Amino acid sequence: METYQMTQRMAWGLAEISEFTGLSLAFLRAEVRTGRLPVRRFGRRVLVRDADLQVYLDRGSKREKSGLNISPGRSEDETD
């Protein structure tokens, strides 16, 4: 029987974060541009440290904090 040792990831690429969280790559890139999701750049490679990702996910998005409640299929411009 093979045993695998789980090691904690040190950093994630944006595509990996998108795959595992369901957040779109475009949304994640926008979060990076605005500085809400801190990254480290290594040449063309953009990585998010695991600790920074945990803080970002715990904190939530600006939209969530602003109290906007947008239903699927509706835009922010549509109000109740």
BAVOKE-928337 format. One record per atom (N, C-alpha, C): residue in one letter; y, x, z. Coordinates in steps of 0.02 Angstrom, whole numbers, padded with zeros to 5 digits, always signed. Each point is the difference from the previous one (the first is absolute). Layout:
N
AYXZ ...
This chain:
80
M-00059+00042+00000 M+00059-00042+00000 M+00062+00045+00000 E+00046-00018-00045 E+00063+00038-00003 E+00050-00027+00050 T+00036+00045+00030 T+00054-00023+00045 T+00066+00025-00029 Y+00050-00041+00007 Y+00066+00017-00025 Y+00048+00003+00058 Q+00040+00051-00001 Q+00050+00007+00052 Q+00066-00029-00028 M+00028-00047+00036 M+00063-00029-00020 M+00057+00045+00023 T+00042+00017-00046 T+00059+00039+00017 T+00061-00041-00018 Q+00051+00006+00040 Q+00061-00037-00013 Q+00037+00031-00058 R+00025-00042-00044 R+00040+00024-00057 R+00066+00026+00025 M+00023+00054-00029 M+00066+00027+00018 M+00055-00031-00042 A-00016-00018-00062 A+00051-00028-00045 A-00033-00043-00054 W+00041-00044-00029 W-00023-00047-00051 W+00047+00002-00060 G-00028-00009-00059 G+00040-00009-00060 G+00023-00073-00004 L+00053-00013-00038 L+00025-00068-00005 L-00052-00047-00031 A-00038+00024-00050 A-00051-00043-00031 A-00054-00018+00051 E-00018+00046+00043 E-00050-00014+00052 E+00027-00052+00050 I+00062+00007+00020 I+00030-00047+00046 I+00002-00069-00032 S+00018-00003-00064 S+00002-00063-00036 S-00069-00033-00002 E-00051+00040-00014 E-00068-00026-00004 E-00024-00028+00067 F+00014+00036+00054 F-00026-00020+00065 F+00041-00054+00035 T+00065-00005-00016 T+00042-00049+00034 T+00014-00062-00042 G-00008+00006-00065 G+00016-00056-00044 G+00074-00003-00019 L+00039+00049+00024 L+00071+00004-00019 L+00004+00031-00069 S+00043-00026-00042 S+00004+00026-00069 S+00030+00071+00000 L-00018+00036-00051 L+00025+00068-00009 L+00076-00001-00009 A+00025-00050-00037 A+00072-00006-00011 A+00036-00012+00067 F-00028-00043+00042 F+00030-00013+00066 F+00001+00063+00042 L-00055+00037+00001 L-00004+00062+00039 L+00050+00051-00025 R+00007+00006-00066 R+00049+00047-00028 R+00071-00020+00020 A+00014-00065+00001 A+00066-00023+00022 A+00012+00016+00073 E-00051-00007+00042 E+00006+00017+00070 E+00014+00075+00009 V-00031+00041-00041 V+00012+00073+00001 V+00072+00014-00020 R+00023-00032-00055 R+00069+00012-00024 R+00052-00018+00052 T-00012-00054+00038 T+00050-00022+00050 T-00007+00039+00065 G-00053+00040+00006 G-00009+00040+00061 G-00039-00035+00055 R-00024-00061-00012 R-00037-00036+00051 R-00071+00026+00009 L-00027+00031-00052 L-00067+00030+00003 L+00007+00075-00012 P-00003+00040+00053 P+00009+00072-00008 P-00058+00033-00037 V+00016+00047-00043 V-00051+00035-00039 V+00011+00075+00004 R-00051+00037-00020 R+00004+00073-00008 R-00018+00013-00073 R+00038+00042-00033 R-00012+00015-00071 R-00029+00070-00006 F-00051+00005-00041 F-00033+00064-00015 F-00005+00004-00076 G+00051+00031-00031 G+00003-00002-00072 G+00011-00072-00022 R-00045-00026-00042 R+00005-00069-00023 R-00036-00049+00046 R-00037+00027+00046 R-00040-00041+00046 R+00043-00027+00057 V-00005-00064+00012 V+00037-00033+00054 V-00050-00024+00051 L+00007+00024+00062 L-00047-00019+00052 L+00036-00030+00060 V-00033-00047+00032 V+00025-00031+00061 V-00046+00022+00056 R+00030+00032+00051 R-00041+00021+00057 R-00029-00061+00034 D-00061+00006+00025 D-00034-00056+00032 D+00042-00028+00057 A+00029+00044+00041 A+00041-00023+00056 A+00060-00041-00024 D+00033+00022-00055 D+00057-00036-00027 D-00022-00068-00028 L-00059-00002-00031 L-00026-00063-00027 L-00013-00050+00057 Q-00029+00025+00054 Q-00014-00044+00058 Q+00065-00030+00028 V+00051+00042+00007 V+00065-00024+00025 V+00029-00052-00048 Y-00002+00015-00065 Y+00026-00046-00050 Y-00035-00067+00002 L-00066+00001+00004 L-00039-00063+00002 L+00012-00038+00065 D+00008+00036+00055 D+00014-00033+00064 D+00069-00032+00000 R+00047+00033-00032 R+00070-00023-00001 R+00008-00061-00045 G-00035-00004-00055 G+00008-00055-00047 G+00056+00012-00049 S+00009-00047-00045 S+00051+00008-00052 S+00067-00028+00022 K+00052+00018-00035 K+00066-00025+00013 K+00002-00075-00010 R-00035-00024-00051 R-00001-00072-00015 R-00030-00038+00059 E-00054+00026+00029 E-00032-00033+00057 E+00048-00004+00059 K+00037+00053+00012 K+00046+00002+00057 K+00062-00044-00011 S+00019-00011-00063 S+00060-00039-00014 S-00011-00075+00009 G-00063-00020+00009 G-00015-00070+00011 G-00010-00039-00064 L+00001+00033-00057 L-00013-00035-00062 L-00073-00020-00003 N-00012-00060-00018 N-00069-00024-00008 N-00008-00023-00071 I-00030+00041-00042 I-00006-00014-00070 I-00072-00018-00015 S-00010-00059-00026 S-00066-00023-00019 S-00021+00033-00065 P-00066+00009-00010 P-00023+00028-00064 P+00025-00042-00058 G+00022+00033-00052 G+00024-00035-00059 G+00074-00019+00003 R+00033+00015+00054 R+00071-00015+00008 R+00039+00065+00005 S+00061-00001-00024 S+00041+00059+00005 S+00047-00006+00060 E+00032+00055+00017 E+00047+00000+00056 E+00059-00045-00014 D+00016-00011-00064 D+00058-00041-00018 D-00011-00074+00015 E-00063-00021+00003 E-00016-00069+00014 E+00003-00011+00075 T+00038-00048+00021 T+00005-00015+00071 T-00024-00070+00014 D-00020-00013+00062 D-00023-00067+00019 D+00057-00047+00010 
